[in-house]
Amino acid sequence: MLDILIICGTRPEIIKLAPVYHALRNCGWARPVWLHTGQHGDMARQMLACFDIEPDIELSRAGDSLAQFSRSWEANGLVYEGIKALFGDGDAGCAHVREEAERDRAVGGDRNT
């Protein structure tokens, strides 16, 4: 099975990605892995529950702004260590990060390339 890492945090992202998650879960050839970034806190957890999604990795939010949040990830290596713990020495076959530039940068993406 192909591991597909889905990284998102906000309620709108959860709404957009929930059907993708369930389609992958039911396809037979993929194992979706949900990483919730901790954004929107309780509201996001309620939305995840509405879509019957239990995150495989859930980060804690640090700071009040997205910039503080992403800097805390970088400083502590949280995203990398969380993903490494989940996949061990292997890698996800694919990763999907939804929207926000600060979070994309925190997980190693660059929206301009």
C-alpha positions, 0 to 999 in steps of 0.5 A: 500500500502507498502511504499518502500523507495529508497535512492540513490544519484549518476547518476549510482545509478539513472540509476540502480534504475529508472526501479525498481522505475517505476515497483514499481510505476506501480505494484499496491501494493507499493508506492515507495518513492525516497530520493535523497542524493544530490550527483552529484547535477545538473547532478543527477537532469538532470538524474532524469528528464530523467527518469521522477522521482521527488524525494520525499525527496532531501537533500542538499550536505554539504562538499566536501567529502562523509565523510563530507557529511555523518557527516553533516547528522549525526550531523543534523539528516537530514536523520531521520528527512526527513524520519520522516516528510514523513512517520509521525509516521509510517515507510517505509515497506522497504528501499533500499540503493544503494552502497556507504559505507559512505552514507549507514553508514549515514542512519544507515546501516553497509555493514559488517553485 
